[in-house]
Amino acid sequence: MLVWALRRWLKPLSLRDENLETSRARTSRVPFGAKLARGWRLREQHDGEWTEPAAEDHPARSRCILYFHGGGYVAMSARTHRAITSRLAVWSNARCFSLDYRLAPEHPFPAALDDALAAWHALIAAGTPASRIVVAGDSAGGNLALALLIALRDAGEGPPAGGVVFSPWTDLAATGDSIVGNDLADPMFYGQWVVQMARHYLRGGASATDPLVSPLYADPSGLPPLLIQVGADEVLRDDSTRFAANAARAGVDVTSRVWHDVPHGWQIFAPVLPEARDALREASDFIRARLADQSSKPYSTRAADGSLRSNEITSSFGAQSRGVPRGHQGPRYASMRAQSLTAPSHLGPSSCGRRHAPSARAVVGSVSETVGSVPISE
């Protein structure tokens, strides 16, 4: 029903040459609220929001998830993704900071990456070791999470304990076969929408194949363990499978899961979609394992036959995901433009006229927002 509704009501909008402000206004409502366990809270600040235990001595306060929301780099916010971040935090038993980075086209590349670096440095300056931080994100936020990992590696910083990305947008040049092959199958977007969104982020003149614009073209060597989830019918499917293949060939511990019959970014539908909750449970298990592992051992998962599996690219249908030869290693980010130890002060609600959410109420019906300390059950 959800996939049908998205295909019927949302996908046609990706064909419209819609004014960006109109699109932002249309996606201005928070579709699903946070789901918090007793003793947990949301704490908003000017550049994002925390999902954290209220008690100062809670064990989760020693571990952190740094999360980047999706939205094509032009829309959405920390608020829109509470259905994801609240569950990851509680189920991983780690506090989560969801960053409100600056949005394109008002702030094209590298503004979002500068903000991500500033948030990382703020966490480190506040006393959280790199080994106690997992970087995560979805769609454009997955791109940003991977770009941050690459930038930190190039600067000799970190590494974080791991990375979790949901349907990451790794190729703004849109060269994946699935851009065309899944044009009709994708429940949410047509392939041309990806190209339209890329133009906004590249407005400053950056190349679509710059490794920090499109992580697919980076050398992934030396990245921390990664978990990648993507839908089989997505136009962005190959952005995930090709990056995972590159990372595996480079010796990165990567687990790539290809899910069937789910839309792009399905994790955000956790209140109404069992597959979304299953995906977030898997991600939470990965995060818990990484943050509990101070020796930085490779992440492993247990296969159905009971054997341990690591450094594999797997799918929900048991076939190995397809990849292409590793992209060329382009120029690395030579200067870290965000060196401040506090997150930038300009990331307020008025920046770019943003803080926009997908209008999922129109798709799946009215969903009441729950923000507060209540038991988490789904």
Backbone hydrogen bonds, N-H to C=O, Kabsch-Sander energy under -0.5 kcal/mol:
donor,donor_aa,acceptor,acceptor_aa,energy
5,A,1,M,-2.5
6,L,2,L,-2.6
7,R,3,V,-2.4
8,R,4,W,-2.2
9,W,5,A,-2.8
10,L,5,A,-0.6
10,L,6,L,-1.7
11,K,6,L,-2.5
13,L,10,L,-1.4
14,S,10,L,-0.5
14,S,11,K,-1.8
15,L,12,P,-1.4
16,R,13,L,-1.0
18,E,16,R,-1.7
23,S,19,N,-2.4
24,R,20,L,-2.7
25,A,21,E,-2.3
26,R,22,T,-2.3
27,T,23,S,-1.5
28,S,25,A,-1.3
29,R,357,A,-0.7
36,L,34,A,-0.5
40,W,37,A,-2.2
41,R,52,E,-2.9
43,R,50,W,-2.6
45,Q,48,G,-2.9
48,G,45,Q,-1.6
49,E,98,S,-1.9
50,W,43,R,-2.9
51,T,96,C,-2.5
52,E,41,R,-2.3
52,E,50,W,-0.5
54,A,39,G,-3.2
55,A,39,G,-0.5
58,H,55,A,-1.4
61,R,58,H,-1.8
62,S,59,P,-1.8
63,R,60,A,-1.6
64,C,132,R,-2.5
65,I,95,R,-2.2
66,L,134,V,-2.6
67,Y,65,I,-0.7
67,Y,97,F,-2.8
68,F,136,A,-1.7
69,H,99,L,-0.6
74,V,71,G,-1.8
75,A,71,G,-1.2
81,H,77,S,-0.7
81,H,78,A,-0.7
82,R,79,R,-1.4
84,I,81,H,-1.0
85,T,81,H,-2.6
86,S,82,R,-2.3
88,L,84,I,-2.6
89,A,85,T,-2.3
90,V,86,S,-2.2
91,W,87,R,-2.8
92,S,88,L,-1.8
93,N,89,A,-1.0
94,A,89,A,-2.2
95,R,60,A,-1.6
95,R,63,R,-1.4
96,C,51,T,-2.6
97,F,65,I,-2.9
98,S,49,E,-2.7
98,S,96,C,-0.6
99,L,67,Y,-2.3
99,L,97,F,-0.6
100,D,47,D,-2.6
101,Y,99,L,-1.1
104,A,73,Y,-3.1
107,H,103,L,-1.7
109,F,201,Y,-2.3
111,A,108,P,-2.3
114,D,110,P,-2.8
115,D,111,A,-2.3
116,A,112,A,-2.2
117,L,113,L,-2.6
118,A,114,D,-2.3
119,A,115,D,-2.4
120,W,116,A,-2.4
121,H,117,L,-2.7
122,A,118,A,-2.0
123,L,119,A,-2.1
124,I,120,W,-2.3
125,A,121,H,-2.7
126,A,122,A,-1.7
127,G,124,I,-1.6
128,T,123,L,-2.1
132,R,129,P,-2.0
133,I,130,A,-1.7
134,V,64,C,-2.2
135,V,162,G,-2.1
136,A,66,L,-2.7
137,G,164,V,-1.6
138,D,68,F,-1.4
139,S,166,F,-2.8
141,G,138,D,-2.5
143,N,139,S,-2.0
144,L,140,A,-2.3
145,A,141,G,-2.2
146,L,142,G,-2.2
147,A,143,N,-2.7
148,L,144,L,-2.4
149,L,145,A,-2.0
150,I,146,L,-2.2
151,A,147,A,-2.7
152,L,148,L,-2.7
153,R,149,L,-2.0
154,D,150,I,-2.5
155,A,151,A,-1.7
156,G,153,R,-1.3
157,E,152,L,-2.9
161,A,130,A,-0.8
161,A,133,I,-2.7
162,G,133,I,-0.7
163,G,225,P,-2.3
164,V,135,V,-2.3
165,V,227,L,-2.6
166,F,137,G,-2.3
167,S,165,V,-0.6
167,S,229,Q,-4.0
169,W,139,S,-1.8
170,T,168,P,-1.2
172,L,208,A,-0.5
174,A,171,D,-1.5
179,I,176,G,-1.3
180,V,176,G,-0.5
180,V,177,D,-1.0
181,G,177,D,-3.2
182,N,178,S,-2.0
183,D,180,V,-1.5
186,D,182,N,-2.6
193,W,190,Y,-1.6
194,V,190,Y,-0.6
194,V,191,G,-1.0
195,V,191,G,-1.0
196,Q,192,Q,-2.0
197,M,193,W,-2.3
198,A,194,V,-1.9
199,R,195,V,-1.4
200,H,196,Q,-0.9
201,Y,197,M,-1.4
202,L,198,A,-2.1
203,R,200,H,-1.1
205,G,202,L,-2.4
210,D,207,S,-1.5
213,V,210,D,-1.7
214,S,210,D,-3.2
216,L,170,T,-2.2
217,Y,214,S,-2.3
218,A,215,P,-1.8
223,L,220,P,-1.8
226,L,253,D,-2.8
227,L,163,G,-2.2
228,I,255,T,-3.0
229,Q,165,V,-2.0
230,V,257,R,-2.2
232,A,259,W,-3.5
234,E,231,G,-1.2
237,R,234,E,-1.3
239,D,236,L,-0.7
240,S,236,L,-1.1
240,S,237,R,-1.0
241,T,237,R,-2.2
242,R,238,D,-2.1
243,F,239,D,-0.9
244,A,240,S,-2.6
245,A,241,T,-2.1
246,N,242,R,-2.4
247,A,243,F,-2.6
248,A,244,A,-2.5
249,R,245,A,-2.2
250,A,246,N,-1.5
251,G,248,A,-1.5
252,V,247,A,-2.7
254,V,252,V,-1.0
255,T,226,L,-2.2
256,S,254,V,-0.5
256,S,312,E,-0.6
257,R,228,I,-3.3
257,R,255,T,-0.5
259,W,230,V,-3.0
259,W,257,R,-0.6
266,W,263,P,-1.3
268,I,265,G,-1.9
269,F,266,W,-1.9
270,A,267,Q,-1.2
272,V,269,F,-2.0
273,L,269,F,-2.0
276,A,273,L,-0.7
277,R,273,L,-1.6
278,D,274,P,-2.5
279,A,275,E,-2.3
280,L,276,A,-2.2
281,R,277,R,-2.2
282,E,278,D,-2.3
283,A,279,A,-2.4
284,S,280,L,-2.5
285,D,281,R,-2.4
286,F,282,E,-2.1
287,I,283,A,-2.5
288,R,284,S,-2.9
289,A,285,D,-2.3
290,R,286,F,-2.4
291,L,287,I,-2.8
292,A,288,R,-1.5
293,D,289,A,-0.6
293,D,290,R,-0.7
294,Q,292,A,-1.0
296,S,293,D,-1.0
301,T,309,R,-3.2
303,A,301,T,-0.6
303,A,307,S,-3.1
306,G,303,A,-2.0
309,R,301,T,-3.1
314,T,256,S,-1.1
314,T,312,E,-0.6
316,S,258,V,-2.3
318,G,315,S,-1.6
327,G,216,L,-0.8
330,G,217,Y,-0.9
330,G,328,H,-1.0
334,A,332,R,-1.1
337,R,335,S,-1.0
339,Q,337,R,-0.7
347,L,344,P,-0.9
348,G,346,H,-1.7
351,S,348,G,-1.6
353,G,350,S,-1.9
354,R,351,S,-1.4
357,A,27,T,-1.0
360,A,358,P,-2.2
362,A,359,S,-1.0
363,V,360,A,-0.9
364,V,360,A,-3.2
365,G,361,R,-1.6
371,V,369,E,-0.6
374,V,36,L,-1.0
374,V,372,G,-1.1
377,S,375,P,-0.5
